[in-house]
Amino acid sequence: MSPPSSAEEDRGTEIRALLAHLGTAMIATGQPVQEIEEELLEVGVQLGFPDVQTAVGPTGLVVTLTEGGPATHRAAPPGLRLHQSASVRRIRYQLLRGELAPDAAREQLAAVARRPVRHPLWLVALAWPVLAVGIALILQPAWANVAAAAVGAGVVFVLVQLAERHQVVKALLPTLAAFVVSLAVFGAANAGLLEGPLRTVLPPLAVLLPGALVVNGMSELAAGHMQAGSARLTYGLVQLGLFVLGLLMATALLRVPSSSLANLRVDEIGWAGAPVGLLLIGLSICLMEGVPLRMQGWVLLVLSLAFGAQVAGQQLGSIGLGGFLGAIAASLGASVVELRRPQLARLVLFLPAFWLLVPGSLGLVGVTELAAGRESATDVAIGVLGVAIAISLGLLVGSALGRSLRGRLATPPA
């Protein structure tokens, strides 16, 4: 076998660099590593390198085009917003269709990370309390609790802006946000202004809670990616502990009785709270993440499917069954939409529904009750891990069903 020519070596170097850049961008979108490895292999085959091998982790990857050949390592950039994730997905789709040259693809990937949200800052800031109100209408639909959630979300937004400018605030953000929000909510509860404060703390913090980390880690472990899964799961649990630390510091400072830490749901609004909350969640996420207008209706559709399946599962069985069915509906629904409309990124359609499942919120409630002495460690661990495992299995089942439908429902090339 003759050695590769200089032109072949240059092309190999270019493709390897492209795959490394594309793969780290996909890591930054929040995809599980097993999906990234499969999709990078598809791109490699399309570009003429069917023996691509990758080792993907939560913070970077290694890629080689042939066994024993040169390899490229690249660290992942910071997390991308949904409008940036949509661009990454579009670039990958164009590479698969042969509509984009490798050098142009790398240029576009470099530009994606610098692309800001087009909405003005005041509108993005307004989306934070709107999102908290939407979640509160589902978790704790009482007027005083909804108002407290909106105020708490405004405070969290200010802290997030400070964290972008000051490293010390960034390091302490989970604990600091939980402490400030809990101080305000439990202070209002002590003054007799609201009931059920524990569930009221969750909506303002929902954007920061590590539910996606925990569930992605569980799904990676289930798929056999032990290093990535265990690292992501451990990091998510540590983040959850930092939130609980801030909450307990506030309750200790206010001398909150353990009875106020009960998982109590107060419903003053009735059946209208859930659909209105669902609509507000979808619209606010689209504003916060800069989701393109053409995708917002589809985001609401997948969000509604996931919520409906989750509620049905909870009525038929338990929280775990609701999470399992909701994850299947979200993953499969987003996959089917992408198959029929390839220009719509599945991840962008799926993630808002995924965030609605709030496994991090359930974990925060459980660990807080444990610290307050209301639950046993065994019950809390089984409950939190049970929900996380159920959602992870739902994601795997939904993804497998979506892949099995790809051959039948994929839009044929024009």
C-alpha positions in Angstrom: 0.0 0.0 0.0 1.5 3.3 -1.1 1.9 6.1 1.5 -0.6 8.9 1.3 0.3 11.9 -0.8 0.7 15.4 0.6 -2.7 16.4 -0.8 -4.4 13.4 1.0 -2.6 14.2 4.2 -3.8 17.9 4.0 -7.3 16.8 3.4 -7.2 14.3 6.3 -5.9 17.1 8.6 -8.7 19.4 7.4 -11.5 16.8 7.9 -10.1 15.8 11.3 -10.0 19.4 12.4 -13.6 19.9 11.1 -14.9 16.8 13.0 -13.2 18.0 16.2 -14.7 21.4 15.8 -18.1 20.0 15.1 -18.0 17.5 17.9 -17.0 20.0 20.6 -19.8 22.3 19.4 -22.2 19.4 19.8 -20.8 18.9 23.3 -21.6 22.5 24.1 -25.2 22.1 23.0 -25.7 19.5 25.7 -26.0 16.3 23.7 -25.2 13.0 25.3 -21.8 11.6 24.2 -23.3 8.4 22.6 -25.3 10.5 20.2 -22.3 12.7 19.3 -20.2 9.7 18.5 -22.9 8.3 16.2 -23.5 11.5 14.4 -19.8 12.3 13.9 -19.4 8.9 12.3 -22.2 9.7 9.9 -20.5 12.9 8.9 -17.2 11.1 8.5 -18.7 8.5 6.2 -20.3 11.3 4.0 -16.9 13.0 3.7 -15.1 9.8 2.6 -13.7 8.6 5.9 -15.8 5.5 7.1 -13.3 4.5 9.8 -13.6 7.6 11.9 -13.0 6.9 15.6 -13.9 9.3 18.4 -13.6 9.4 22.2 -16.1 12.0 23.4 -16.3 13.4 27.0 -18.2 16.1 28.7 -15.4 18.6 28.3 -13.7 17.6 25.0 -13.0 14.9 22.5 -10.3 13.0 20.5 -10.9 12.1 16.9 -8.9 10.1 14.4 -9.8 9.2 10.8 -8.1 5.8 10.7 -7.0 3.2 13.2 -3.4 4.1 14.3 -3.5 7.4 12.4 -2.9 10.8 13.8 -5.4 12.1 16.3 -6.7 15.6 17.2 -7.8 16.7 20.6 -10.1 19.7 21.1 -11.6 21.1 24.3 -15.3 22.0 24.3 -16.3 25.7 24.5 -18.8 27.0 27.1 -22.4 25.9 26.7 -24.3 27.2 23.7 -27.8 28.8 23.6 -30.6 27.2 21.7 -30.3 29.5 18.7 -26.6 28.6 18.5 -27.5 24.9 18.8 -29.9 25.3 15.9 -27.0 26.7 13.8 -24.7 23.8 14.8 -27.4 21.3 13.8 -28.0 23.1 10.4 -24.2 22.9 9.7 -24.2 19.2 10.4 -27.2 18.6 8.2 -25.6 20.6 5.3 -22.4 18.5 5.6 -24.5 15.3 5.4 -26.2 16.6 2.3 -23.0 17.7 0.7 -24.2 21.3 0.6 -21.3 22.7 2.6 -17.6 22.5 2.1 -15.4 21.6 5.1 -13.5 24.9 5.2 -16.8 26.8 5.0 -18.3 24.6 7.7 -15.4 25.4 10.1 -15.8 29.2 9.4 -19.5 29.0 10.2 -18.9 26.9 13.4 -16.4 29.6 14.6 -19.0 32.3 13.9 -21.7 30.4 15.9 -20.1 30.8 19.2 -19.9 34.6 18.7 -23.6 34.9 17.6 -25.6 36.7 20.4 -29.3 36.5 21.1 -31.0 39.0 18.8 -33.6 40.1 21.4 -32.8 43.2 23.5 -31.5 42.6 27.0 -34.7 44.0 28.6 -36.8 41.5 26.8 -34.5 38.6 27.8 -34.6 39.9 31.4 -38.4 39.9 31.3 -38.4 36.3 30.1 -36.9 35.1 33.4 -39.8 36.0 35.6 -42.3 34.9 32.9 -40.6 31.5 32.9 -40.8 31.3 36.7 -44.5 32.2 36.7 -45.1 29.5 34.1 -43.4 26.8 36.2 -45.1 28.1 39.4 -48.5 27.8 37.7 -47.7 24.1 37.3 -45.8 23.3 40.5 -47.5 25.7 43.0 -50.6 27.4 41.4 -51.4 30.0 44.1 -51.4 33.7 43.5 -49.0 34.7 46.2 -46.6 31.9 45.3 -46.7 32.9 41.6 -45.9 36.5 42.5 -43.0 35.4 44.8 -41.6 33.2 42.0 -41.6 36.2 39.6 -39.7 38.4 42.1 -37.3 35.6 42.9 -36.5 35.1 39.2 -35.7 38.7 38.8 -33.2 38.4 41.6 -31.6 35.3 40.0 -31.3 37.1 36.7 -29.3 39.9 38.4 -27.1 37.4 40.0 -26.5 35.6 36.7 -25.5 38.9 35.1 -23.1 39.6 38.0 -21.6 36.1 37.6 -20.7 36.8 34.0 -18.5 39.7 35.2 -17.2 38.5 38.5 -15.5 35.1 38.9 -16.3 34.8 42.7 -20.0 35.3 42.1 -19.9 32.7 39.3 -18.2 30.1 41.6 -20.8 30.8 44.4 -23.8 31.2 42.1 -25.8 28.0 43.0 -25.5 28.6 46.7 -25.9 32.4 46.5 -29.0 32.2 44.3 -30.6 29.5 46.5 -29.8 31.5 49.6 -31.2 34.8 48.4 -34.4 33.3 46.9 -35.0 31.1 49.9 -34.5 34.0 52.3 -37.2 36.0 50.5 -39.7 33.1 50.0 -39.4 31.7 53.5 -39.4 35.2 55.0 -42.7 35.8 53.2 -44.0 32.4 54.5 -43.0 33.3 58.1 -44.9 36.6 57.7 -48.0 34.6 56.7 -48.0 35.9 53.1 -47.9 32.5 51.4 -48.1 28.7 52.0 -46.0 25.9 50.6 -42.7 27.8 50.4 -40.5 24.9 49.5 -42.2 24.4 46.1 -42.2 28.2 45.6 -38.4 28.3 45.8 -38.1 26.0 42.8 -39.5 28.0 39.9 -37.0 30.9 40.2 -34.1 28.4 40.4 -35.3 26.0 37.7 -33.0 27.5 35.0 -29.9 26.9 37.1 -30.8 23.5 38.6 -28.7 20.6 37.3 -31.5 18.3 36.2 -30.1 18.0 32.6 -26.6 17.0 34.0 -28.0 14.3 36.2 -30.3 12.8 33.6 -27.7 13.0 30.8 -25.2 11.3 33.1 -27.6 8.5 33.8 -28.4 8.0 30.1 -24.7 7.9 29.2 -24.1 5.3 31.9 -27.0 3.3 30.5 -25.4 3.5 27.1 -22.1 2.2 28.4 -20.2 5.5 28.5 -18.9 5.0 32.1 -16.4 7.8 32.3 -18.6 10.5 30.7 -21.7 9.4 32.6 -20.1 9.1 36.0 -18.3 12.5 35.6 -21.4 14.3 34.6 -23.6 12.6 37.2 -21.1 13.4 40.0 -20.8 17.1 38.9 -24.6 17.4 38.7 -25.0 16.0 42.2 -22.4 18.3 43.6 -24.2 21.3 42.0 -27.5 20.0 43.6 -25.8 19.9 47.0 -24.6 23.5 46.6 -28.3 24.6 46.0 -29.4 22.7 49.1 -26.6 24.4 51.1 -27.9 27.8 50.2 -31.5 26.9 51.0 -30.6 25.4 54.4 -28.5 28.4 55.2 -31.5 30.7 54.7 -33.9 28.4 56.6 -31.4 28.3 59.5 -31.0 32.0 59.6 -34.7 32.5 59.6 -35.3 29.7 62.1 -37.8 28.1 59.8 -39.6 25.2 61.4 -39.3 21.8 59.8 -43.1 21.8 59.1 -42.5 24.6 56.6 -40.2 22.4 54.6 -42.9 19.9 53.7 -43.6 19.2 50.0 -47.0 20.9 50.1 -48.9 21.9 47.0 -51.3 24.8 47.2 -53.9 25.1 44.3 -55.9 28.3 44.1 -56.0 28.8 40.4 -57.4 25.4 39.2 -57.2 23.7 35.9 -56.4 26.8 33.9 -53.0 27.1 35.6 -51.3 24.2 33.8 -52.1 25.2 30.1 -51.3 28.9 30.7 -48.1 27.9 32.5 -47.1 25.6 29.7 -47.6 28.4 27.1 -45.6 30.9 29.2 -42.8 28.3 29.7 -42.5 27.8 25.9 -42.6 31.5 25.0 -40.1 32.5 27.7 -37.6 29.8 26.8 -37.8 30.9 23.1 -37.0 34.5 24.2 -34.2 33.6 26.6 -32.5 31.3 24.2 -33.1 33.2 20.9 -35.1 30.4 19.3 -35.9 31.4 15.6 -39.5 32.3 15.0 -40.0 29.5 12.5 -39.2 26.9 15.3 -41.3 28.4 18.2 -44.5 26.7 17.2 -42.8 23.3 17.0 -41.2 23.9 20.4 -44.6 24.5 21.9 -45.9 21.3 20.2 -43.2 19.1 21.6 -43.5 20.8 24.9 -47.2 20.0 25.0 -46.7 16.4 24.0 -44.1 15.9 26.8 -46.3 17.6 29.4 -49.4 15.6 28.4 -47.5 12.3 28.5 -46.0 13.2 31.9 -49.3 14.1 33.4 -50.9 10.9 32.0 -48.1 8.8 33.5 -48.5 10.4 36.9 -52.2 9.8 36.9 -51.8 6.2 35.8 -48.9 5.3 38.1 -46.2 7.5 39.7 -43.8 10.4 39.2 -41.3 8.0 37.7 -43.8 6.7 35.1 -44.7 10.2 34.2 -41.0 11.1 33.7 -40.5 8.0 31.6 -43.5 8.7 29.3 -42.7 12.4 29.1 -39.1 11.7 28.1 -40.3 9.3 25.4 -42.8 11.8 24.0 -40.2 14.6 24.0 -37.4 12.6 22.4 -39.6 10.8 19.8 -41.7 13.9 19.0 -38.6 16.0 18.4 -37.0 13.3 16.2 -40.1 12.9 14.1 -40.4 16.6 13.5 -36.7 16.8 12.5 -37.2 13.9 10.1 -40.1 15.7 8.4 -38.5 19.1 8.7 -34.7 18.6 8.6 -34.0 22.3 8.9 -35.5 22.2 12.4 -32.9 21.0 15.0 -34.2 18.1 17.1 -32.1 19.3 20.1 -33.8 22.7 20.1 -37.2 21.2 19.9 -36.4 18.7 22.6 -34.5 20.7 25.3 -37.4 22.9 26.4 -39.5 19.8 27.0 -36.6 18.2 28.8 -36.3 21.2 31.1 -40.0 20.9 31.9 -39.5 17.5 33.5 -37.5 19.3 36.2 -35.7 16.2 37.7 -33.3 18.7 39.5 -36.3 20.3 41.2 -37.5 16.9 42.5 -34.0 16.2 43.7 -33.8 19.5 45.5 -37.1 18.9 47.3 -36.0 15.4 48.3 -32.5 16.4 49.6 -34.0 19.4 51.5 -36.5 17.2 53.2 -33.7 14.8 54.1 -31.7 17.6 55.7 -34.7 18.7 57.6 -35.2 15.2 59.0 -38.5 14.6 57.3 -37.4 11.7 55.1 -34.9 8.9 55.4 -31.8 8.9 53.3 -32.9 5.6 51.6 -36.3 7.0 50.6 -34.8 10.2 49.2 -32.1 8.3 47.2 -34.5 5.8 45.8 -36.9 8.6 44.8 -34.4 10.9 43.2 -32.5 8.1 41.4 -35.8 6.5 40.4 -37.0 9.6 38.6 -33.6 10.2 37.0 -33.4 6.6 35.8 -37.0 6.7 34.4 -36.3 9.9 32.4 -33.0 8.5 31.2 -34.6 5.3 30.0 -37.3 7.3 28.3 -34.7 9.3 26.4 -33.0 6.1 25.3 -36.3 4.5 24.2 -37.4 7.7 22.4 -34.1 8.1 20.6 -34.1 4.4 19.6 -37.6 4.7 18.2 -36.6 7.9 16.4 -33.6 6.2 14.7 -35.8 3.2 13.7 -38.2 5.6 11.9 -35.4 7.5 10.1 -35.4 5.3 7.0 -39.2 5.6 6.6 -39.9 9.2 7.5 -36.7 11.0 6.4 -37.3 13.6 3.8 -35.7 12.5 0.5 -33.1 14.7 -1.1 -34.4 17.3 -3.5 
